[in-house]
């Protein structure tokens, strides 16, 4: 019942060390040293290599080592194979920190102040209380809900939107395509934490920007594929969008010379908003292996029809 990890060398070293303490009897290998392919029952990976599933005839569970699964080519993964995404507290905590940082930076005009510093210009701006700023969170899953609740503590008027109805105490919630325009119209700062699917690819585009209040601001901590970068540049130049914080791009990294790199109204970080912690993520893997062997429901099991 071997667990195979395909990841970077640092994660491999950490899992080897931790498994020796937490599950010393669990056979463990690191790609490409798979040993006997027939013995591999569990695969933990971000992106499995092409043809791997043909090499592992007895594979019983695929574990994404990140919170999402949009990086996987679901059509190439056997339909009988369960897929779970990573759910562990570190992913939530680090995303809440990043989104809070970004919203406060936009709320307190850090983007124009950075641009002013580059020009050696002293340009104080009027301070607005959080109660005058409305925040909208696209996506009310595990990450979006936690971010919405934290931002509400600062006094922002927070709302959330999702495909299906969610109820979150203290948060105004919107659901479905019919309620999206009303949600956007009250979002002075819009945060994208949606999963990337065929329906959400390019959602952050010209039509969506036009529905936001004039001078709205954007935080994209979802996926680069959510954003139409050309439409964002146009919206920034027209003033419809005042500023953006982008943790994800397409491609990653952005090519040298891309206009987003030096745009004075854009802050870019290198896809670091949320990272799993090795010990907590391995605990989550071990728990799912236990559940799988016991025939219990798996934590983070994805719905293939929805794509997440």
C-alpha positions in Angstrom: 0.0 0.0 0.0 2.7 2.5 -1.1 2.2 6.3 -1.0 4.0 8.0 -3.9 4.8 11.7 -3.8 5.6 13.8 -6.9 6.8 17.1 -5.7 9.8 19.3 -5.1 12.9 18.0 -3.3 12.2 20.1 -0.2 8.7 18.7 0.3 10.0 15.2 -0.3 12.7 15.6 2.4 10.1 16.9 4.9 7.6 14.2 4.2 10.3 11.5 4.6 11.3 12.9 8.0 7.7 13.4 9.2 6.4 10.0 8.0 9.2 8.3 9.9 7.6 9.6 13.1 3.9 9.7 12.2 3.5 6.6 10.0 6.7 4.6 10.1 5.0 1.4 8.7 3.6 3.2 5.6 5.7 2.4 2.5 6.7 5.8 1.0 8.5 6.7 -2.3 9.3 9.9 -4.1 8.9 10.2 -7.8 10.6 9.1 -10.1 11.7 6.2 -7.7 8.3 4.4 -7.7 9.6 0.9 -7.0 7.1 -1.8 -7.9 4.3 0.1 -9.7 1.8 -2.6 -8.6 2.3 -1.6 -5.0 1.5 2.1 -5.4 -2.0 2.7 -4.2 -1.9 6.4 -3.3 -0.4 9.3 -5.3 0.1 12.8 -3.9 1.0 15.3 -6.6 0.4 18.8 -7.9 0.7 17.8 -11.6 1.1 14.1 -12.3 3.4 13.3 -15.3 1.9 12.2 -18.5 1.2 8.5 -18.7 1.6 7.9 -15.0 -1.8 6.4 -14.5 -1.0 3.7 -17.1 2.1 2.9 -15.0 0.1 2.5 -11.8 -2.5 -0.2 -12.4 -3.6 -0.4 -8.7 -3.8 3.3 -7.9 -6.8 3.9 -5.5 -6.5 7.6 -4.6 -5.1 10.8 -6.1 -4.3 13.6 -3.7 -3.7 17.1 -4.9 -1.0 18.7 -2.7 -2.7 22.1 -3.1 -6.2 23.6 -2.3 -7.2 23.4 -6.0 -7.5 20.8 -8.7 -7.8 23.0 -11.8 -4.1 22.2 -12.6 -5.2 18.6 -13.2 -6.3 17.3 -16.6 -9.4 15.6 -15.2 -10.2 14.0 -18.6 -6.9 12.1 -18.5 -7.5 10.7 -15.0 -9.4 7.4 -14.8 -13.1 8.1 -13.8 -13.1 5.5 -11.1 -10.2 7.2 -9.3 -11.2 9.4 -6.4 -9.5 12.8 -6.2 -9.1 14.8 -3.1 -7.8 18.4 -2.7 -5.8 19.5 0.2 -7.7 20.9 3.2 -5.6 21.9 6.1 -5.6 25.0 8.4 -2.4 26.5 7.1 -3.9 27.0 3.7 -6.8 28.9 5.2 -4.7 31.0 7.6 -2.2 32.1 5.0 -4.9 33.0 2.5 -6.8 35.1 5.2 -3.5 36.9 5.9 -2.9 37.6 2.3 -6.4 38.8 1.5 -6.5 41.0 4.6 -3.2 42.5 3.7 -4.3 43.2 0.2 -7.7 44.7 1.1 -6.1 47.0 3.8 -3.4 48.0 1.3 -6.1 49.0 -1.2 -8.3 50.6 1.4 -5.5 52.7 2.8 -4.2 53.7 -0.7 -0.9 51.9 -0.5 -0.8 51.4 -4.3 -0.9 55.2 -5.1 1.5 55.9 -2.3 4.0 53.4 -3.7 3.7 55.1 -7.1 4.1 58.5 -5.5 7.3 57.4 -3.7 8.8 56.3 -7.0 8.1 59.8 -8.2 9.4 61.3 -4.9 6.1 63.0 -4.5 4.3 63.8 -1.3 0.6 63.3 -2.0 -1.5 62.7 1.1 -5.0 61.3 0.4 -8.2 61.5 2.5 -8.6 58.6 4.9 -11.9 56.7 4.5 -13.2 54.6 7.4 -13.7 50.9 6.7 -17.5 51.4 7.2 -17.6 53.4 4.0 -15.9 50.7 1.9 -17.8 47.7 0.6 -15.9 44.5 0.0 -17.2 41.6 -2.2 -15.8 38.1 -2.1 -16.3 36.0 -5.2 -16.4 32.4 -3.9 -17.7 31.3 -0.5 -15.9 28.0 -0.1 -13.5 27.3 2.7 -11.1 30.1 1.8 -13.7 32.7 0.8 -15.8 32.3 3.9 -12.9 32.6 6.2 -11.7 35.8 4.4 -15.1 37.3 4.5 -15.5 36.8 8.2 -12.1 38.3 9.0 -12.7 41.4 6.8 -16.0 42.0 8.5 -14.1 42.4 11.8 -12.5 45.5 10.4 -15.9 47.1 9.9 -16.1 46.7 6.1 -19.5 46.0 4.6 -18.8 42.5 3.4 -20.8 40.4 0.9 -20.1 37.1 -0.8 -21.2 35.5 -4.1 -21.2 31.9 -5.1 -22.8 29.7 -7.7 -25.0 28.0 -5.1 -26.6 29.5 -2.0 -24.5 29.8 1.1 -25.4 31.4 4.5 -22.7 33.1 6.5 -23.5 34.9 9.7 -23.0 38.6 9.4 -22.2 38.4 5.7 -24.6 39.4 2.9 -24.7 36.6 0.4 -25.6 36.4 -3.2 -26.0 33.4 -5.5 -26.2 32.5 -9.1 -26.0 34.5 -12.3 -29.2 36.5 -11.6 -27.7 37.9 -8.4 -24.2 38.6 -9.7 -24.9 42.1 -11.1 -26.3 43.3 -7.7 -23.3 41.8 -5.9 -20.9 43.6 -8.2 -22.6 46.9 -8.0 -21.9 47.0 -4.2 -18.3 45.8 -4.4 -15.8 48.7 -4.0 -13.1 46.1 -3.5 -13.6 42.8 -5.3 -11.7 39.6 -4.2 -11.6 36.6 -6.5 -11.3 33.2 -4.7 -13.3 31.1 -7.1 -12.1 27.7 -8.4 -11.1 27.9 -12.0 -13.6 26.1 -14.3 -14.9 26.6 -17.8 -17.6 28.8 -16.4 -15.2 31.1 -14.4 -12.3 31.3 -16.9 -12.1 35.0 -18.0 -14.8 36.1 -15.5 -12.7 39.1 -14.4 -13.2 40.8 -17.8 -14.7 43.9 -19.4 -18.3 43.0 -18.7 -17.7 42.4 -15.0 -15.5 45.5 -14.6 -18.3 47.6 -16.1 -20.7 46.4 -13.4 -18.4 47.5 -10.6 -18.7 51.0 -9.0 -16.4 53.6 -10.7 -12.9 53.3 -9.2 -13.4 49.8 -7.7 -10.3 47.8 -6.9 -9.5 44.1 -7.5 -7.7 41.3 -5.6 -7.1 38.2 -7.6 -5.9 35.3 -5.4 -7.7 32.6 -7.3 -6.1 31.7 -10.6 -4.5 33.6 -13.4 -7.1 32.2 -15.8 -9.9 34.1 -14.1 -8.5 37.4 -15.3 -8.6 38.9 -18.8 -5.4 40.9 -18.5 -6.1 43.1 -21.5 -9.5 44.1 -20.1 -7.9 44.9 -16.8 -5.4 47.2 -18.4 -8.1 49.0 -20.3 -10.2 49.3 -17.1 -7.2 50.7 -15.2 -6.4 53.2 -17.9 -10.0 54.4 -18.1 -10.3 54.7 -14.3 -13.2 52.2 -14.1 -10.8 50.1 -12.0 -8.5 52.1 -9.7 -6.0 49.5 -8.6 -5.3 45.7 -8.5 -3.4 43.3 -6.4 -2.5 40.1 -8.4 -1.1 37.0 -6.8 -1.7 34.9 -9.9 -1.2 35.5 -13.6 -1.3 33.6 -16.8 1.4 32.6 -17.7 3.4 32.4 -14.5 5.7 34.2 -14.3 4.6 37.1 -16.6 6.9 37.6 -19.5 9.5 40.2 -19.2 8.2 43.6 -20.4 4.5 42.7 -19.8 2.7 46.0 -19.2 1.3 44.7 -15.8 4.8 44.6 -14.4 5.3 48.3 -14.3 1.8 49.6 -14.2 1.6 52.2 -11.3 -1.8 50.9 -10.2 -0.8 47.2 -9.9 0.9 45.2 -7.2 2.1 41.7 -8.2 3.2 38.9 -5.9 4.5 35.5 -7.2 1.6 33.1 -6.3 2.4 33.0 -2.6 -1.0 33.9 -1.1 -1.6 30.5 0.4 0.9 27.6 1.0 0.3 24.4 2.8 2.5 23.6 5.8 4.2 20.2 5.5 3.3 18.7 8.8 -0.4 19.8 8.7 -0.7 18.8 5.1 0.8 15.4 5.8 -1.6 15.0 8.7 -4.4 15.6 6.3 -3.1 13.0 3.9 -2.6 10.4 6.6 -6.2 11.0 7.8 -7.6 10.5 4.3 -5.6 7.3 3.9 -7.1 6.1 7.1 -10.6 7.0 5.9 -10.0 5.4 2.6 -9.0 2.1 4.2 -11.9 2.2 6.6 -14.4 3.0 3.9 -15.3 6.4 5.5 -16.1 9.7 3.6 -12.9 11.4 2.3 -12.1 15.0 3.3 -11.9 17.3 0.2 -13.3 14.8 -2.3 -14.0 16.7 -5.5 -17.1 16.6 -7.7 -15.9 15.9 -11.2 -19.0 17.4 -12.8 -18.3 20.7 -11.1 -14.6 20.4 -11.5 -13.8 21.2 -7.9 
